[in-house]
Amino acid sequence: MPNPPFDDPLEWFDAWYSEASQTISPDPDAMTLATADETGRPSSRVVLLKGWDADGFVFYTNRQSRKGRELAANPFAALSFYWRELGRQIRIEGGVERISDDECDIYFASRPRGSQLGAWASMQSEPLDSFDTLLGRIAEFEGKFGEAVPRPPYWGGYRVVPDRFEFWESGEFRLHRRWEFRRGADSWSPRSLYP
């Protein structure tokens, strides 16, 4: 198999993400986030990528949610981007660190007011007796705050710091092309994988 088109997996991610952003609607930034609790029992859900750079891949959530509790107990995660229209998938694995309060405040302030109020009103992952209860909580916080809604102390961001990437591209007869990158001491080590 030929060498991968990029030596740096972040450059490869940038190229594929850019193409997906131009051709896929409405959510090229949708990614499956997998976490596991302290016993190793996994769970997954789709969240939205909110930024990335050489330090890692960022998303935001209620830290008291199931994923937040799992990340507190077991600070590792896996991400998966699947762009069916392009026949491509990227998998990313690594440790997880919390985003600073200052960064969280800046991002929270950029959200629509309805989303800000929802962050206060939703006790994410907890049982809900009726949707009217949630609407009542939104009205309660709408009355409590003026136009400037502060960030809840339990709401914030995480950064997945990658130590493994896998790039997958579909092929005829399920002869897919797969490349894996593993982080070494000071560089990435690529290798091809069987489909």
Backbone as JSON Lines, residues from 0, in Angstrom:
{"i":0,"aa":"M","n":[0.86,-1.2,0.0],"ca":[0.0,0.0,0.0],"c":[0.88,1.24,0.0]}
{"i":1,"aa":"P","n":[0.53,2.28,-0.73],"ca":[1.37,3.49,-0.76],"c":[1.41,4.18,0.59]}
{"i":2,"aa":"N","n":[2.38,5.06,0.73],"ca":[2.49,5.83,1.96],"c":[1.26,6.71,2.15]}
{"i":3,"aa":"P","n":[0.93,7.05,3.4],"ca":[-0.22,7.93,3.62],"c":[0.04,9.3,3.0]}
{"i":4,"aa":"P","n":[-1.02,10.02,2.63],"ca":[-0.82,11.32,1.96],"c":[-0.25,12.4,2.87]}
{"i":5,"aa":"F","n":[-0.31,12.18,4.18],"ca":[0.23,13.17,5.13],"c":[1.06,12.45,6.18]}
{"i":6,"aa":"D","n":[2.14,13.1,6.62],"ca":[2.93,12.55,7.71],"c":[2.32,12.87,9.06]}
{"i":7,"aa":"D","n":[1.56,13.95,9.12],"ca":[0.94,14.4,10.37],"c":[-0.56,14.13,10.3]}
{"i":8,"aa":"P","n":[-1.1,13.33,11.24],"ca":[-2.53,13.02,11.18],"c":[-3.43,14.24,11.35]}
{"i":9,"aa":"L","n":[-2.95,15.28,12.02],"ca":[-3.78,16.49,12.15],"c":[-3.94,17.18,10.8]}
{"i":10,"aa":"E","n":[-2.9,17.17,9.98],"ca":[-3.02,17.74,8.63],"c":[-4.02,16.93,7.81]}
{"i":11,"aa":"W","n":[-3.98,15.63,7.97],"ca":[-4.91,14.76,7.24],"c":[-6.33,15.02,7.73]}
{"i":12,"aa":"F","n":[-6.51,15.14,9.05],"ca":[-7.83,15.46,9.58],"c":[-8.32,16.79,9.0]}
{"i":13,"aa":"D","n":[-7.47,17.8,9.0],"ca":[-7.85,19.11,8.46],"c":[-8.35,18.99,7.01]}
{"i":14,"aa":"A","n":[-7.65,18.21,6.21],"ca":[-8.01,18.07,4.79],"c":[-9.36,17.38,4.64]}
{"i":15,"aa":"W","n":[-9.56,16.29,5.34],"ca":[-10.83,15.56,5.22],"c":[-11.98,16.34,5.84]}
{"i":16,"aa":"Y","n":[-11.73,17.0,6.98],"ca":[-12.79,17.78,7.61],"c":[-13.19,18.95,6.71]}
{"i":17,"aa":"S","n":[-12.21,19.59,6.1],"ca":[-12.51,20.7,5.2],"c":[-13.39,20.24,4.05]}
{"i":18,"aa":"E","n":[-13.07,19.09,3.47],"ca":[-13.88,18.57,2.37],"c":[-15.28,18.21,2.85]}
{"i":19,"aa":"A","n":[-15.38,17.6,4.04],"ca":[-16.69,17.25,4.59],"c":[-17.52,18.5,4.86]}
{"i":20,"aa":"S","n":[-16.87,19.56,5.34],"ca":[-17.59,20.8,5.65],"c":[-18.18,21.43,4.39]}
{"i":21,"aa":"Q","n":[-17.55,21.22,3.25],"ca":[-18.02,21.8,2.0],"c":[-19.08,20.95,1.31]}
{"i":22,"aa":"T","n":[-19.18,19.66,1.7],"ca":[-20.06,18.76,0.95],"c":[-21.15,18.11,1.8]}
{"i":23,"aa":"I","n":[-21.05,18.18,3.12],"ca":[-21.99,17.45,3.97],"c":[-22.84,18.44,4.76]}
{"i":24,"aa":"S","n":[-24.13,18.19,4.79],"ca":[-25.05,19.05,5.52],"c":[-26.0,18.14,6.3]}
{"i":25,"aa":"P","n":[-26.39,18.52,7.51],"ca":[-26.08,19.79,8.16],"c":[-24.95,19.71,9.17]}
{"i":26,"aa":"D","n":[-24.45,18.52,9.51],"ca":[-23.53,18.42,10.65],"c":[-22.25,17.66,10.34]}
{"i":27,"aa":"P","n":[-21.33,18.24,9.59],"ca":[-20.05,17.54,9.36],"c":[-19.24,17.41,10.64]}
{"i":28,"aa":"D","n":[-19.58,18.23,11.65],"ca":[-18.85,18.2,12.92],"c":[-19.45,17.24,13.94]}
{"i":29,"aa":"A","n":[-20.47,16.47,13.54],"ca":[-21.05,15.47,14.44],"c":[-20.07,14.32,14.61]}
{"i":30,"aa":"M","n":[-19.82,13.95,15.85],"ca":[-18.89,12.86,16.13],"c":[-19.45,11.99,17.24]}
{"i":31,"aa":"T","n":[-19.19,10.7,17.14],"ca":[-19.57,9.79,18.2],"c":[-18.49,9.85,19.27]}
{"i":32,"aa":"L","n":[-18.91,10.08,20.5],"ca":[-18.0,10.13,21.65],"c":[-18.25,8.89,22.49]}
{"i":33,"aa":"A","n":[-17.23,8.07,22.69],"ca":[-17.33,6.88,23.53],"c":[-16.53,7.1,24.81]}
{"i":34,"aa":"T","n":[-17.16,6.78,25.92],"ca":[-16.52,6.85,27.23],"c":[-16.76,5.52,27.94]}
{"i":35,"aa":"A","n":[-16.14,5.36,29.1],"ca":[-16.37,4.15,29.89],"c":[-16.32,4.51,31.36]}
{"i":36,"aa":"D","n":[-17.11,3.79,32.16],"ca":[-17.12,4.06,33.59],"c":[-15.94,3.37,34.26]}
{"i":37,"aa":"E","n":[-15.91,3.45,35.6],"ca":[-14.76,2.92,36.33],"c":[-14.63,1.4,36.21]}
{"i":38,"aa":"T","n":[-15.72,0.71,35.83],"ca":[-15.65,-0.74,35.65],"c":[-15.29,-1.13,34.22]}
{"i":39,"aa":"G","n":[-15.21,-0.15,33.32],"ca":[-14.91,-0.42,31.93],"c":[-16.14,-0.54,31.05]}
{"i":40,"aa":"R","n":[-17.34,-0.38,31.62],"ca":[-18.56,-0.48,30.82],"c":[-18.66,0.75,29.91]}
{"i":41,"aa":"P","n":[-18.74,0.53,28.58],"ca":[-18.73,1.67,27.66],"c":[-20.11,2.26,27.4]}
{"i":42,"aa":"S","n":[-20.12,3.49,26.96],"ca":[-21.34,4.13,26.44],"c":[-20.91,5.11,25.36]}
{"i":43,"aa":"S","n":[-21.83,5.41,24.44],"ca":[-21.5,6.34,23.37],"c":[-22.7,7.2,23.04]}
{"i":44,"aa":"R","n":[-22.42,8.35,22.43],"ca":[-23.45,9.29,22.01],"c":[-22.83,10.23,20.98]}
{"i":45,"aa":"V","n":[-23.66,10.94,20.24],"ca":[-23.16,11.9,19.26],"c":[-23.11,13.28,19.9]}
{"i":46,"aa":"V","n":[-21.98,13.94,19.77],"ca":[-21.8,15.32,20.22],"c":[-21.21,16.1,19.05]}
{"i":47,"aa":"L","n":[-21.06,17.41,19.23],"ca":[-20.52,18.26,18.16],"c":[-19.11,18.72,18.5]}
{"i":48,"aa":"L","n":[-18.23,18.6,17.52],"ca":[-16.87,19.12,17.65],"c":[-16.93,20.64,17.67]}
{"i":49,"aa":"K","n":[-16.3,21.26,18.65],"ca":[-16.33,22.72,18.76],"c":[-14.98,23.39,18.5]}
{"i":50,"aa":"G","n":[-13.99,22.59,18.19],"ca":[-12.69,23.16,17.86],"c":[-11.62,22.1,17.96]}
{"i":51,"aa":"W","n":[-10.52,22.32,17.27],"ca":[-9.38,21.42,17.38],"c":[-8.13,22.18,16.98]}
{"i":52,"aa":"D","n":[-7.01,21.7,17.51],"ca":[-5.7,22.22,17.17],"c":[-4.69,21.15,17.55]}
{"i":53,"aa":"A","n":[-3.42,21.52,17.63],"ca":[-2.38,20.53,17.93],"c":[-2.56,19.92,19.31]}
{"i":54,"aa":"D","n":[-3.31,20.6,20.19],"ca":[-3.51,20.08,21.55],"c":[-4.62,19.06,21.63]}
{"i":55,"aa":"G","n":[-5.58,19.07,20.69],"ca":[-6.64,18.08,20.74],"c":[-7.96,18.58,20.21]}
{"i":56,"aa":"F","n":[-9.02,17.8,20.52],"ca":[-10.36,17.98,19.96],"c":[-11.32,18.33,21.09]}
{"i":57,"aa":"V","n":[-12.09,19.41,20.91],"ca":[-12.86,20.01,21.99],"c":[-14.37,19.81,21.81]}
{"i":58,"aa":"F","n":[-15.03,19.47,22.91],"ca":[-16.5,19.47,22.97],"c":[-16.92,19.98,24.34]}
{"i":59,"aa":"Y","n":[-18.2,20.35,24.45],"ca":[-18.74,20.91,25.69],"c":[-19.96,20.12,26.13]}
{"i":60,"aa":"T","n":[-20.17,20.11,27.46],"ca":[-21.31,19.36,27.99],"c":[-21.55,19.72,29.46]}
{"i":61,"aa":"N","n":[-22.61,19.17,30.01],"ca":[-22.86,19.23,31.44],"c":[-21.94,18.2,32.1]}
{"i":62,"aa":"R","n":[-21.08,18.65,33.0],"ca":[-20.1,17.74,33.6],"c":[-20.73,16.8,34.63]}
{"i":63,"aa":"Q","n":[-22.01,17.04,34.97],"ca":[-22.72,16.13,35.87],"c":[-23.49,15.06,35.1]}
{"i":64,"aa":"S","n":[-23.44,15.11,33.76],"ca":[-24.11,14.12,32.93],"c":[-23.39,12.78,33.03]}
{"i":65,"aa":"R","n":[-23.97,11.76,32.42],"ca":[-23.32,10.45,32.44],"c":[-21.92,10.51,31.86]}
{"i":66,"aa":"K","n":[-21.76,11.18,30.71],"ca":[-20.42,11.25,30.12],"c":[-19.46,12.01,31.01]}
{"i":67,"aa":"G","n":[-19.95,13.06,31.67],"ca":[-19.1,13.81,32.58],"c":[-18.65,12.97,33.77]}
{"i":68,"aa":"R","n":[-19.57,12.19,34.32],"ca":[-19.22,11.32,35.45],"c":[-18.24,10.24,35.0]}
{"i":69,"aa":"E","n":[-18.46,9.7,33.79],"ca":[-17.55,8.67,33.3],"c":[-16.16,9.23,33.04]}
{"i":70,"aa":"L","n":[-16.09,10.44,32.49],"ca":[-14.78,11.05,32.23],"c":[-14.05,11.39,33.52]}
{"i":71,"aa":"A","n":[-14.8,11.71,34.58],"ca":[-14.17,11.97,35.88],"c":[-13.56,10.68,36.44]}
{"i":72,"aa":"A","n":[-14.25,9.56,36.22],"ca":[-13.78,8.28,36.76],"c":[-12.72,7.63,35.87]}
{"i":73,"aa":"N","n":[-12.79,7.89,34.56],"ca":[-11.93,7.2,33.6],"c":[-11.62,8.19,32.47]}
{"i":74,"aa":"P","n":[-10.58,9.03,32.62],"ca":[-10.36,10.16,31.7],"c":[-9.73,9.78,30.36]}
{"i":75,"aa":"F","n":[-10.41,8.88,29.65],"ca":[-10.0,8.5,28.3],"c":[-11.26,8.45,27.45]}
{"i":76,"aa":"A","n":[-11.11,8.69,26.14],"ca":[-12.28,8.69,25.26],"c":[-11.86,8.31,23.85]}
{"i":77,"aa":"A","n":[-12.87,7.94,23.06],"ca":[-12.69,7.68,21.65],"c":[-13.7,8.5,20.87]}
{"i":78,"aa":"L","n":[-13.28,9.04,19.74],"ca":[-14.14,9.81,18.85],"c":[-14.2,9.11,17.5]}
{"i":79,"aa":"S","n":[-15.34,9.25,16.85],"ca":[-15.48,8.69,15.5],"c":[-16.27,9.66,14.64]}
{"i":80,"aa":"F","n":[-15.69,10.05,13.52],"ca":[-16.36,10.85,12.5],"c":[-16.67,9.92,11.34]}
{"i":81,"aa":"Y","n":[-17.92,9.89,10.89],"ca":[-18.27,9.06,9.73],"c":[-19.01,9.93,8.73]}
{"i":82,"aa":"W","n":[-18.4,10.08,7.56],"ca":[-18.98,10.88,6.49],"c":[-19.35,9.92,5.35]}
{"i":83,"aa":"R","n":[-20.56,9.42,5.41],"ca":[-20.99,8.4,4.46],"c":[-20.91,8.89,3.02]}
{"i":84,"aa":"E","n":[-21.29,10.15,2.8],"ca":[-21.28,10.68,1.44],"c":[-19.88,10.64,0.82]}
{"i":85,"aa":"L","n":[-18.86,10.71,1.65],"ca":[-17.48,10.68,1.16],"c":[-16.86,9.29,1.27]}
{"i":86,"aa":"G","n":[-17.56,8.37,1.94],"ca":[-16.99,7.04,2.15],"c":[-15.77,7.07,3.04]}
{"i":87,"aa":"R","n":[-15.84,7.92,4.09],"ca":[-14.66,8.11,4.94],"c":[-15.05,8.09,6.42]}
{"i":88,"aa":"Q","n":[-14.1,7.64,7.21],"ca":[-14.26,7.64,8.66],"c":[-12.91,7.97,9.29]}
{"i":89,"aa":"I","n":[-12.95,8.73,10.38],"ca":[-11.74,8.99,11.17],"c":[-12.05,8.61,12.61]}
{"i":90,"aa":"R","n":[-11.17,7.8,13.19],"ca":[-11.28,7.42,14.6],"c":[-10.11,8.04,15.35]}
{"i":91,"aa":"I","n":[-10.4,8.55,16.54],"ca":[-9.39,9.22,17.36],"c":[-9.53,8.71,18.79]}
{"i":92,"aa":"E","n":[-8.41,8.39,19.42],"ca":[-8.42,7.91,20.81],"c":[-7.38,8.68,21.6]}
{"i":93,"aa":"G","n":[-7.66,8.87,22.9],"ca":[-6.67,9.53,23.74],"c":[-7.18,9.87,25.11]}
{"i":94,"aa":"G","n":[-6.32,10.48,25.87],"ca":[-6.7,10.96,27.19],"c":[-7.55,12.2,27.09]}
{"i":95,"aa":"V","n":[-8.21,12.54,28.18],"ca":[-9.13,13.69,28.19],"c":[-8.74,14.64,29.32]}
{"i":96,"aa":"E","n":[-8.74,15.94,29.01],"ca":[-8.5,16.96,30.02],"c":[-9.6,18.01,29.96]}
{"i":97,"aa":"R","n":[-9.82,18.66,31.08],"ca":[-10.87,19.68,31.14],"c":[-10.36,20.99,30.55]}
{"i":98,"aa":"I","n":[-11.26,21.71,29.9],"ca":[-10.96,23.03,29.35],"c":[-10.97,24.04,30.49]}
{"i":99,"aa":"S","n":[-10.14,25.06,30.43],"ca":[-10.08,26.07,31.48],"c":[-11.4,26.82,31.6]}
{"i":100,"aa":"D","n":[-11.67,27.34,32.79],"ca":[-12.9,28.1,33.02],"c":[-12.99,29.31,32.09]}
{"i":101,"aa":"D","n":[-11.86,29.98,31.85],"ca":[-11.87,31.16,30.98],"c":[-12.32,30.79,29.56]}
{"i":102,"aa":"E","n":[-11.79,29.7,29.03],"ca":[-12.2,29.25,27.7],"c":[-13.67,28.86,27.68]}
{"i":103,"aa":"C","n":[-14.11,28.2,28.74],"ca":[-15.52,27.78,28.82],"c":[-16.44,29.0,28.86]}
{"i":104,"aa":"D","n":[-16.04,30.02,29.62],"ca":[-16.85,31.24,29.71],"c":[-16.99,31.9,28.34]}
{"i":105,"aa":"I","n":[-15.89,31.96,27.6],"ca":[-15.91,32.6,26.28],"c":[-16.84,31.84,25.35]}
{"i":106,"aa":"Y","n":[-16.72,30.51,25.33],"ca":[-17.58,29.74,24.43],"c":[-19.04,29.83,24.87]}
{"i":107,"aa":"F","n":[-19.31,29.73,26.18],"ca":[-20.69,29.77,26.65],"c":[-21.34,31.1,26.27]}
{"i":108,"aa":"A","n":[-20.6,32.2,26.36],"ca":[-21.14,33.52,26.02],"c":[-21.51,33.62,24.55]}
{"i":109,"aa":"S","n":[-20.9,32.78,23.7],"ca":[-21.18,32.84,22.27],"c":[-22.43,32.03,21.89]}
{"i":110,"aa":"R","n":[-22.98,31.25,22.8],"ca":[-24.13,30.39,22.49],"c":[-25.42,31.2,22.45]}
{"i":111,"aa":"P","n":[-26.43,30.73,21.71],"ca":[-27.73,31.41,21.75],"c":[-28.29,31.39,23.16]}
{"i":112,"aa":"R","n":[-29.07,32.42,23.5],"ca":[-29.61,32.54,24.86],"c":[-30.45,31.32,25.24]}
{"i":113,"aa":"G","n":[-31.2,30.78,24.28],"ca":[-32.01,29.59,24.57],"c":[-31.16,28.41,24.98]}
{"i":114,"aa":"S","n":[-30.0,28.24,24.34],"ca":[-29.09,27.17,24.7],"c":[-28.46,27.42,26.07]}
{"i":115,"aa":"Q","n":[-28.18,28.69,26.36],"ca":[-27.64,29.02,27.69],"c":[-28.65,28.69,28.79]}
{"i":116,"aa":"L","n":[-29.91,29.04,28.56],"ca":[-30.94,28.74,29.56],"c":[-31.14,27.23,29.68]}
{"i":117,"aa":"G","n":[-31.07,26.54,28.56],"ca":[-31.21,25.08,28.59],"c":[-30.13,24.42,29.41]}
{"i":118,"aa":"A","n":[-28.91,24.99,29.39],"ca":[-27.82,24.43,30.18],"c":[-28.11,24.52,31.67]}
{"i":119,"aa":"W","n":[-28.81,25.58,32.08],"ca":[-29.21,25.7,33.49],"c":[-30.39,24.79,33.81]}
{"i":120,"aa":"A","n":[-31.32,24.7,32.89],"ca":[-32.59,24.0,33.17],"c":[-32.47,22.48,33.12]}
{"i":121,"aa":"S","n":[-31.59,21.96,32.27],"ca":[-31.52,20.51,32.09],"c":[-30.58,19.86,33.1]}
{"i":122,"aa":"M","n":[-31.11,18.95,33.87],"ca":[-30.29,18.12,34.75],"c":[-29.92,16.88,33.94]}
{"i":123,"aa":"Q","n":[-29.0,17.07,33.02],"ca":[-28.71,16.1,31.96],"c":[-28.46,14.69,32.52]}
{"i":124,"aa":"S","n":[-29.13,13.74,31.9],"ca":[-29.04,12.3,32.2],"c":[-29.86,11.88,33.41]}
{"i":125,"aa":"E","n":[-30.48,12.82,34.12],"ca":[-31.32,12.47,35.26],"c":[-32.75,12.18,34.78]}
{"i":126,"aa":"P","n":[-33.52,11.39,35.55],"ca":[-34.92,11.12,35.15],"c":[-35.75,12.4,35.09]}
{"i":127,"aa":"L","n":[-36.66,12.47,34.11],"ca":[-37.54,13.61,33.9],"c":[-38.98,13.12,33.92]}
{"i":128,"aa":"D","n":[-39.79,13.67,34.83],"ca":[-41.18,13.18,34.96],"c":[-42.07,13.62,33.81]}
{"i":129,"aa":"S","n":[-41.83,14.82,33.26],"ca":[-42.6,15.28,32.1],"c":[-41.84,16.42,31.43]}
{"i":130,"aa":"F","n":[-42.08,16.6,30.13],"ca":[-41.4,17.67,29.41],"c":[-41.84,19.03,29.94]}
{"i":131,"aa":"D","n":[-43.07,19.11,30.48],"ca":[-43.54,20.37,31.07],"c":[-42.66,20.81,32.22]}
{"i":132,"aa":"T","n":[-42.12,19.84,32.96],"ca":[-41.21,20.17,34.06],"c":[-39.98,20.89,33.53]}
{"i":133,"aa":"L","n":[-39.43,20.39,32.42],"ca":[-38.27,21.04,31.82],"c":[-38.62,22.44,31.34]}
{"i":134,"aa":"L","n":[-39.77,22.59,30.67],"ca":[-40.18,23.91,30.2],"c":[-40.37,24.87,31.37]}
{"i":135,"aa":"G","n":[-40.89,24.36,32.48],"ca":[-41.05,25.19,33.67],"c":[-39.71,25.65,34.22]}
{"i":136,"aa":"R","n":[-38.73,24.77,34.19],"ca":[-37.4,25.15,34.67],"c":[-36.76,26.2,33.75]}
{"i":137,"aa":"I","n":[-36.99,26.07,32.46],"ca":[-36.47,27.09,31.52],"c":[-37.09,28.45,31.83]}
{"i":138,"aa":"A","n":[-38.42,28.47,32.04],"ca":[-39.1,29.73,32.38],"c":[-38.56,30.31,33.69]}
{"i":139,"aa":"E","n":[-38.28,29.43,34.64],"ca":[-37.75,29.88,35.93],"c":[-36.41,30.59,35.76]}
{"i":140,"aa":"F","n":[-35.51,29.99,34.98],"ca":[-34.2,30.61,34.79],"c":[-34.27,31.82,33.86]}
{"i":141,"aa":"E","n":[-35.23,31.82,32.95],"ca":[-35.42,32.99,32.1],"c":[-35.79,34.2,32.94]}
{"i":142,"aa":"G","n":[-36.63,33.97,33.97],"ca":[-36.99,35.06,34.87],"c":[-35.86,35.46,35.8]}
{"i":143,"aa":"K","n":[-35.0,34.52,36.12],"ca":[-33.91,34.78,37.07],"c":[-32.8,35.62,36.46]}
{"i":144,"aa":"F","n":[-32.49,35.35,35.18],"ca":[-31.37,36.03,34.54],"c":[-31.87,37.11,33.58]}
{"i":145,"aa":"G","n":[-31.06,38.14,33.42],"ca":[-31.34,39.14,32.41],"c":[-30.84,38.65,31.06]}
{"i":146,"aa":"E","n":[-30.38,39.56,30.25],"ca":[-29.88,39.18,28.93],"c":[-28.57,38.39,29.02]}
{"i":147,"aa":"A","n":[-27.76,38.73,30.02],"ca":[-26.46,38.05,30.17],"c":[-26.64,36.83,31.08]}
{"i":148,"aa":"V","n":[-26.62,35.66,30.49],"ca":[-26.79,34.42,31.26],"c":[-25.39,33.89,31.6]}
{"i":149,"aa":"P","n":[-25.08,33.73,32.89],"ca":[-23.75,33.22,33.24],"c":[-23.64,31.72,32.95]}
{"i":150,"aa":"R","n":[-22.42,31.25,32.86],"ca":[-22.2,29.82,32.64],"c":[-22.44,29.06,33.95]}
{"i":151,"aa":"P","n":[-23.22,27.98,33.9],"ca":[-23.38,27.16,35.1],"c":[-22.04,26.59,35.54]}
{"i":152,"aa":"P","n":[-21.8,26.5,36.83],"ca":[-20.49,26.01,37.29],"c":[-20.21,24.56,36.9]}
{"i":153,"aa":"Y","n":[-21.26,23.8,36.6],"ca":[-21.11,22.39,36.26],"c":[-21.05,22.16,34.74]}
{"i":154,"aa":"W","n":[-21.06,23.22,33.97],"ca":[-21.07,23.09,32.51],"c":[-19.7,23.52,31.98]}
{"i":155,"aa":"G","n":[-19.11,22.69,31.11],"ca":[-17.8,23.07,30.59],"c":[-17.33,22.16,29.49]}
{"i":156,"aa":"G","n":[-16.07,22.35,29.14],"ca":[-15.53,21.65,27.99],"c":[-14.47,20.63,28.35]}
{"i":157,"aa":"Y","n":[-14.25,19.75,27.37],"ca":[-13.21,18.73,27.48],"c":[-12.39,18.74,26.19]}
{"i":158,"aa":"R","n":[-11.15,18.34,26.34],"ca":[-10.27,18.2,25.18],"c":[-9.76,16.76,25.14]}
{"i":159,"aa":"V","n":[-10.03,16.08,24.01],"ca":[-9.47,14.76,23.8],"c":[-8.08,14.94,23.18]}
{"i":160,"aa":"V","n":[-7.06,14.5,23.9],"ca":[-5.68,14.66,23.46],"c":[-5.27,13.35,22.77]}
{"i":161,"aa":"P","n":[-5.17,13.36,21.44],"ca":[-5.03,12.08,20.72],"c":[-3.66,11.43,20.88]}
{"i":162,"aa":"D","n":[-3.7,10.1,21.03],"ca":[-2.47,9.33,20.92],"c":[-2.62,8.26,19.82]}
{"i":163,"aa":"R","n":[-3.81,8.2,19.21],"ca":[-4.04,7.27,18.1],"c":[-5.06,7.87,17.15]}
{"i":164,"aa":"F","n":[-4.78,7.79,15.85],"ca":[-5.72,8.13,14.79],"c":[-5.87,6.91,13.88]}
{"i":165,"aa":"E","n":[-7.06,6.77,13.31],"ca":[-7.22,5.82,12.2],"c":[-8.05,6.49,11.12]}
{"i":166,"aa":"F","n":[-7.53,6.43,9.89],"ca":[-8.21,6.96,8.73],"c":[-8.69,5.78,7.88]}
{"i":167,"aa":"W","n":[-9.96,5.81,7.54],"ca":[-10.6,4.7,6.81],"c":[-11.29,5.28,5.58]}
{"i":168,"aa":"E","n":[-11.05,4.63,4.44],"ca":[-11.71,5.04,3.2],"c":[-12.28,3.8,2.52]}
{"i":169,"aa":"S","n":[-13.55,3.89,2.13],"ca":[-14.23,2.71,1.59],"c":[-13.64,2.3,0.24]}
{"i":170,"aa":"G","n":[-13.68,0.99,-0.01],"ca":[-13.2,0.44,-1.26],"c":[-14.15,-0.61,-1.79]}
{"i":171,"aa":"E","n":[-14.01,-0.95,-3.05],"ca":[-14.86,-1.97,-3.65],"c":[-14.67,-3.32,-2.96]}
{"i":172,"aa":"F","n":[-15.75,-4.08,-2.87],"ca":[-15.73,-5.43,-2.31],"c":[-15.23,-5.44,-0.87]}
{"i":173,"aa":"R","n":[-15.48,-4.34,-0.18],"ca":[-15.08,-4.18,1.22],"c":[-13.56,-4.22,1.41]}
{"i":174,"aa":"L","n":[-12.84,-3.93,0.35],"ca":[-11.38,-3.83,0.44],"c":[-11.03,-2.38,0.79]}
{"i":175,"aa":"H","n":[-11.36,-2.0,2.0],"ca":[-11.19,-0.62,2.45],"c":[-9.71,-0.32,2.71]}
{"i":176,"aa":"R","n":[-9.38,0.95,2.65],"ca":[-8.03,1.41,2.97],"c":[-8.03,1.98,4.38]}
{"i":177,"aa":"R","n":[-7.08,1.51,5.17],"ca":[-7.0,1.94,6.56],"c":[-5.56,2.31,6.91]}
{"i":178,"aa":"W","n":[-5.4,3.45,7.56],"ca":[-4.1,3.88,8.05],"c":[-4.22,4.22,9.53]}
{"i":179,"aa":"E","n":[-3.26,3.75,10.31],"ca":[-3.22,4.05,11.74],"c":[-1.99,4.9,12.03]}
{"i":180,"aa":"F","n":[-2.17,5.9,12.91],"ca":[-1.05,6.7,13.42],"c":[-1.03,6.55,14.93]}
{"i":181,"aa":"R","n":[0.13,6.21,15.47],"ca":[0.31,6.17,16.93],"c":[1.37,7.2,17.32]}
{"i":182,"aa":"R","n":[1.07,7.89,18.43],"ca":[2.0,8.93,18.89],"c":[3.23,8.29,19.54]}
{"i":183,"aa":"G","n":[4.4,8.71,19.08],"ca":[5.65,8.31,19.7],"c":[6.15,9.4,20.64]}
{"i":184,"aa":"A","n":[7.4,9.32,21.03],"ca":[7.96,10.3,21.96],"c":[7.93,11.71,21.37]}
{"i":185,"aa":"D","n":[8.25,11.83,20.08],"ca":[8.27,13.18,19.48],"c":[7.73,13.2,18.05]}
{"i":186,"aa":"S","n":[7.07,12.12,17.63],"ca":[6.51,12.11,16.28],"c":[5.41,11.05,16.2]}
{"i":187,"aa":"W","n":[4.71,11.06,15.07],"ca":[3.66,10.08,14.81],"c":[4.22,8.94,13.97]}
{"i":188,"aa":"S","n":[3.82,7.73,14.3],"ca":[4.26,6.55,13.56],"c":[3.09,5.96,12.79]}
{"i":189,"aa":"P","n":[3.14,6.0,11.43],"ca":[2.02,5.48,10.64],"c":[2.26,4.02,10.2]}
{"i":190,"aa":"R","n":[1.15,3.33,9.99],"ca":[1.21,2.01,9.37],"c":[-0.15,1.71,8.75]}
{"i":191,"aa":"S","n":[-0.14,0.88,7.72],"ca":[-1.4,0.48,7.1],"c":[-1.94,-0.73,7.82]}
{"i":192,"aa":"L","n":[-3.26,-0.9,7.75],"ca":[-3.96,-2.01,8.4],"c":[-4.78,-2.77,7.35]}
{"i":193,"aa":"Y","n":[-4.96,-4.06,7.58],"ca":[-5.89,-4.8,6.76],"c":[-7.29,-4.22,6.93]}
{"i":194,"aa":"P","n":[-8.16,-4.36,5.92],"ca":[-9.54,-3.85,6.05],"c":[-10.27,-4.52,7.19]}
